[in-house]
Amino acid sequence: MALPLWLQAGLWGLLAGSALLLGAALGYFVPIRQRLVAAIMAFGSGVLISALSFDLMAEAYKQGGFAATAAGFLVGAIIYTFANWLLAQRGAKHRKRSGEQQASEAQDSGSGVALAIGALVDGIPESIVIGVSMISGGAVSMVAVAAIFLSNLPEGLSSSAGMKKAGRSKAYVFGVWCSIAVISGVASLAGYTFFSGFPPEVIAATTALAAGAILAMLSDTMIPEAFEYAHNFTGLITVAGFLLAFILSRLAGV
C-alpha cells in the first residue's frame, strides 16, 4: 500500500535534509582543503540557482501568474535578508564559512544559539518547497529534491568545518545538523498539509517566496564563501552546477 502523501512529503524533506548531516560529518572528520570546500559550495550554488529558475519560479508563474510570483519572490528575499541581518548581529554572520571566521562562544556569547537558528532559517524555505511541489500532481519534484540535496551537502560541510575551528563541541555540531535534518522533514510535511487547501495564487506565492529566500541566502552566504577561496574559478564551477541541474530538469520534463 502506498504511503499517504503527507508522509511522503516528510520523508522527501528528511532525505534532502540528511545531506546536511552527511556534509557535517565530512567537514568535521575529514581534512578537506578549503579550496575544495569552496568549489563544492560554488557547484551547489549553481545547482540551486538553476532549480529555482527553471523549476520553482516557472511552476509558480504557471500556477499563480506574474503578480503572485513577483510578490512572493520579493517578500521571500526581504524576509530572509532581515532575518540574516538580525542573526549577523548576534554572532551568526559567518555560519557557512569553513575557515576561522566563526566566533566561539567565549568570543561572542550567544553565538552558538544564533548559529543554530541561522541554520534553521537557511533550511526551512528549501524544505517547504519540497512539500508544496507535491500539491498539484501528488508527486514530488525530483529536480527540487536533487538540487536541495546537492546544495545541502557543501553547506553542512563548510559550516561544520568552521564550527570545529571555532571550538564548538562534537555534540553541538551534530546536534544542530541532526535537528535541522529532522525539522526539514517536518517543514516539508507542513508545506504539503498546510498549503493543500489554499488557492493556486497562494501556493504560487509561497513557492516564489521560498525561491526568493533561497536566492538571497546564496548571495549572502554560499557564494561569498566560494569566492573566498576558489577566486576566479568560482563562476565556472557555478555554471557547471547550473548546467547539471538544468539537464536534470529537462530530462524530468520529458
Disulfide bonds with the S-S distance in Angstrom:
none
